[in-house]
Amino acid sequence: MRKTQLASFGTGLSVALYGASGGIGTALREALLADPAVERVFAFSRRSHFPAHEKLTAIATDIRREEMIADGAALMRAEGPLHLVLVASGILHGDDVRPEKSWRQIEAGAMEEVLRVNTLAPALIAKHTLPLLARGRKSCFAALSARIGSISDNKLGGWHAYRASKAALNMLIRTFAIELARKNEEALTLALHPGTVDTDLSAPFQRGLPEGQVQSPEETARHLLKVIDEKGPGESGRCFAFDGTEIAP
C-alpha cells in the first residue's frame, strides 16, 4: 500500500480542495486521492468534470461568489468535519490582467480582480470552512501564497497587485490563526509558497530561469503536502516555502 503523506493527521481524512482543476490543484487532487489516509476529497472548481473516483465529490464553484462557497460548505457540513482545507486557486495574469512593471500601469479593474481571487476568495472560504475543521485532532487550513508577498523580501518592486494580494493573504492567515487558536487548539493555518511551477500561471515568466528551478506540479504537490504534514499548531499563521523554510513577513 502507498505510504500516506499526511501521517500526522491520522486516518479517515476529509479534505476540501479549492482550485482543483488548475496546474497545482490538479496535482494536489491526484495526490490526495491516491493517499491511503484520505477518505474523501471535495474538489471545488469552475470546471467540475473530473475523472470518476470513489473518494471524489466534485462541486462546481466560482470562488468569487460567496453564495456558492456557502452552499459548498453546507454540503460538507452535512457530511462531517474536515481535516484539511487547501486553497490552490490564484491569478497572476489573464485577458485583462498583467503584472505591472511600474505604478503607471496600475489599473483599478485588473487590481480588483487580482485581489478578489487571491485575497478575498480565500478569506471567504476561510469564513465558511474554518468552523468545519475537526476538533480533538490535527486539522489545517492552508492557502497558496508566494514569496513575492513578503514585504521584507521585496527588493525589485513592480507586480503591485500580485504582491499586495499575497501580502494581504499572509496577514489574513496570521489573523485567522490567532482566532482559531482560541476555538480549536489543535488546528492551524498556513500560507504556502509553492516555488516556480511549470503551469500556465508561470509559463510567461520562466524564460531565463536557472535549470532545475522550475518544478513539475507533481513535485510541488508532494513538497506542499510534506510541509503541511510537518507543521503543527505552534507554527500556525506563518508562511512556509515548499522546502519547509519559513518566509519572513
C-alpha positions as CSV (number, residue, x, y, z in Angstrom):
1,M,0.0,0.0,0.0
2,R,1.2,3.5,-0.8
3,K,2.5,5.4,2.2
4,T,0.5,8.4,3.3
5,Q,1.9,11.9,3.1
6,L,-0.3,13.1,5.9
7,A,0.7,10.8,8.7
8,S,0.4,13.5,11.4
9,F,-3.3,13.8,10.7
10,G,-4.2,10.2,11.3
11,T,-6.6,8.4,9.0
12,G,-10.1,8.7,7.6
13,L,-9.4,12.3,6.4
14,S,-11.9,14.5,4.7
15,V,-10.3,17.2,2.5
16,A,-11.7,20.3,0.8
17,L,-9.6,21.4,-2.2
18,Y,-10.4,24.7,-3.9
19,G,-8.9,25.4,-7.4
20,A,-8.9,21.7,-8.0
21,S,-8.6,22.0,-11.8
22,G,-5.5,24.3,-12.0
23,G,-2.0,23.1,-12.5
24,I,-1.1,22.7,-8.9
25,G,-4.7,22.0,-7.9
26,T,-4.8,19.0,-10.3
27,A,-1.6,17.6,-8.9
28,L,-2.8,18.0,-5.4
29,R,-6.2,16.4,-6.2
30,E,-4.5,13.3,-7.7
31,A,-2.0,13.1,-4.7
32,L,-4.8,13.3,-2.2
33,L,-7.0,10.7,-4.0
34,A,-4.0,8.3,-4.0
35,D,-3.3,8.9,-0.3
36,P,-4.5,5.9,1.8
37,A,-5.2,8.2,4.8
38,V,-7.6,10.3,2.8
39,E,-11.2,9.0,2.8
40,R,-12.9,11.8,0.9
41,V,-11.9,14.8,-1.3
42,F,-14.3,17.6,-2.0
43,A,-13.0,19.2,-5.2
44,F,-14.1,22.8,-6.0
45,S,-13.6,24.3,-9.4
46,R,-15.5,26.2,-12.0
47,R,-14.9,23.1,-14.1
48,S,-16.1,20.1,-12.1
49,H,-15.8,17.4,-14.7
50,F,-13.0,15.2,-13.3
51,P,-12.3,11.5,-13.9
52,A,-14.6,9.5,-11.6
53,H,-13.1,8.3,-8.3
54,E,-14.8,6.7,-5.3
55,K,-13.3,9.2,-3.0
56,L,-14.1,12.3,-5.1
57,T,-17.0,14.7,-4.8
58,A,-16.7,17.4,-7.5
59,I,-18.6,20.7,-6.9
60,A,-18.8,23.4,-9.5
61,T,-18.0,26.7,-7.7
62,D,-16.9,30.2,-8.7
63,I,-14.9,31.3,-5.6
64,R,-15.6,34.9,-6.5
65,R,-19.2,34.3,-5.4
66,E,-19.8,33.9,-1.6
67,E,-23.1,32.2,-2.0
68,M,-21.5,29.3,-3.9
69,I,-18.8,29.0,-1.3
70,A,-21.5,28.9,1.4
71,D,-23.5,26.3,-0.5
72,G,-20.4,24.1,-0.7
73,A,-19.7,24.5,2.9
74,A,-23.3,23.5,3.8
75,L,-22.9,20.3,1.8
76,M,-19.7,19.4,3.6
77,R,-21.1,20.2,7.0
78,A,-23.7,17.6,6.5
79,E,-21.0,15.0,5.8
80,G,-19.0,15.6,8.9
81,P,-15.8,17.5,9.9
82,L,-13.0,18.5,7.6
83,H,-9.4,17.7,8.4
84,L,-7.7,19.7,5.7
85,V,-8.8,22.7,3.6
86,L,-6.5,23.6,0.8
87,V,-6.9,26.7,-1.3
88,A,-4.9,26.3,-4.5
89,S,-6.6,28.9,-6.7
90,G,-4.9,32.1,-7.8
91,I,-4.4,34.6,-10.6
92,L,-1.3,36.4,-11.8
93,H,-2.2,37.2,-15.4
94,G,-5.2,36.8,-17.7
95,D,-7.1,38.5,-20.5
96,D,-7.1,41.9,-18.8
97,V,-4.6,41.3,-16.1
98,R,-0.8,41.7,-16.4
99,P,1.9,42.1,-13.7
100,E,2.7,45.8,-13.6
101,K,6.3,46.9,-14.2
102,S,5.6,50.4,-12.9
103,W,3.0,52.2,-10.9
104,R,1.9,53.9,-14.2
105,Q,0.5,50.5,-15.2
106,I,-1.8,50.1,-12.3
107,E,-5.4,49.7,-13.4
108,A,-8.3,49.6,-11.0
109,G,-10.3,46.8,-12.7
110,A,-7.3,44.5,-13.0
111,M,-6.1,45.1,-9.4
112,E,-9.6,44.5,-8.1
113,E,-9.7,41.1,-9.9
114,V,-6.4,40.0,-8.5
115,L,-7.4,41.0,-5.0
116,R,-10.8,39.3,-5.4
117,V,-9.3,36.0,-6.5
118,N,-6.0,35.9,-4.4
119,T,-7.2,37.6,-1.2
120,L,-11.0,37.9,-0.8
121,A,-11.8,34.4,-2.1
122,P,-9.5,32.7,0.4
123,A,-10.9,34.9,3.1
124,L,-14.5,33.9,2.3
125,I,-13.5,30.2,2.0
126,A,-11.9,30.5,5.5
127,K,-15.1,32.2,6.8
128,H,-17.2,29.2,5.8
129,T,-14.7,26.3,6.3
130,L,-12.8,27.2,9.5
131,P,-15.8,26.3,11.6
132,L,-15.9,22.9,9.9
133,L,-12.4,21.8,11.0
134,A,-12.2,18.7,13.1
135,R,-11.7,19.1,16.8
136,G,-9.6,16.9,19.2
137,R,-7.1,16.1,16.5
138,K,-4.9,17.9,14.0
139,S,-6.7,19.9,11.3
140,C,-5.4,22.6,8.9
141,F,-6.5,25.4,6.6
142,A,-3.7,26.2,4.1
143,A,-3.7,28.6,1.1
144,L,-1.1,29.0,-1.7
145,S,0.7,32.3,-1.2
146,A,4.0,33.4,-2.7
147,R,7.4,34.6,-1.6
148,I,6.7,37.8,-3.5
149,G,4.1,38.6,-0.9
150,S,6.9,39.1,1.7
151,I,7.3,42.9,2.3
152,S,10.8,42.5,3.8
153,D,11.9,40.4,0.8
154,N,10.7,42.9,-1.8
155,K,13.9,44.2,-3.4
156,L,12.7,44.7,-7.0
157,G,9.3,46.4,-6.8
158,G,6.8,46.0,-9.6
159,W,4.0,43.4,-9.7
160,H,2.0,45.7,-7.5
161,A,-1.4,43.9,-7.5
162,Y,0.0,40.4,-7.1
163,R,2.4,41.4,-4.3
164,A,-0.3,43.3,-2.5
165,S,-2.8,40.4,-2.8
166,K,-0.3,37.9,-1.4
167,A,0.9,40.1,1.4
168,A,-2.8,40.7,2.4
169,L,-3.4,36.9,2.2
170,N,-0.4,36.3,4.5
171,M,-1.9,38.8,7.0
172,L,-5.3,37.0,6.9
173,I,-3.6,33.6,7.5
174,R,-2.0,35.1,10.6
175,T,-5.2,36.7,12.0
176,F,-7.2,33.6,11.3
177,A,-4.5,31.6,13.3
178,I,-5.0,33.8,16.3
179,E,-8.7,33.4,16.4
180,L,-8.6,29.7,15.6
181,A,-6.2,29.0,18.5
182,R,-8.9,30.2,20.9
183,K,-11.6,28.0,19.4
184,N,-9.8,24.9,18.1
185,E,-6.4,24.5,19.7
186,E,-5.2,21.5,17.6
187,A,-6.0,23.3,14.3
188,L,-3.6,25.5,12.3
189,T,-3.5,27.8,9.3
190,L,-0.6,28.0,6.9
191,A,0.4,30.2,3.9
192,L,2.4,28.1,1.4
193,H,4.9,29.3,-1.3
194,P,5.0,26.6,-4.0
195,G,8.1,27.9,-5.8
196,T,8.1,28.3,-9.6
197,V,5.9,25.6,-11.0
198,D,5.5,24.5,-14.6
199,T,1.9,25.7,-15.0
200,D,0.0,28.2,-17.2
201,L,0.4,30.8,-14.4
202,S,4.2,30.8,-14.5
203,A,4.7,29.9,-18.2
204,P,5.2,33.5,-19.5
205,F,7.9,34.2,-16.8
206,Q,10.0,31.0,-17.0
207,R,12.5,32.3,-19.6
208,G,16.0,32.8,-18.3
209,L,15.4,30.9,-15.0
210,P,18.3,28.6,-14.0
211,E,18.0,25.0,-14.9
212,G,16.2,23.0,-12.2
213,Q,14.4,26.0,-10.7
214,V,11.1,25.1,-12.3
215,Q,9.3,22.2,-10.6
216,S,6.6,20.0,-12.1
217,P,3.1,20.2,-10.5
218,E,3.5,16.7,-9.2
219,E,6.8,17.5,-7.4
220,T,5.2,20.6,-5.9
221,A,2.2,18.7,-4.6
222,R,4.4,16.3,-2.8
223,H,6.5,19.1,-1.3
224,L,3.5,21.0,-0.1
225,L,1.8,18.0,1.5
226,K,5.1,17.2,3.2
227,V,5.2,20.8,4.7
228,I,1.6,20.5,5.8
229,D,2.3,17.2,7.5
230,E,5.4,18.5,9.3
231,K,3.9,21.7,10.7
232,G,1.8,21.9,13.9
233,P,-0.3,24.4,15.9
234,G,2.9,26.1,17.2
235,E,3.7,27.2,13.6
236,S,0.2,28.3,12.8
237,G,-0.3,31.6,11.0
238,R,3.1,31.6,9.3
239,C,4.3,31.3,5.7
240,F,6.5,28.4,4.5
241,A,8.2,27.6,1.2
242,F,7.8,24.3,-0.5
243,D,11.1,23.1,1.1
244,G,9.8,23.8,4.6
245,T,11.8,27.0,5.3
246,E,9.9,30.0,6.7
247,I,9.4,33.1,4.7
248,A,9.6,36.3,6.7
249,P,6.6,38.7,6.5
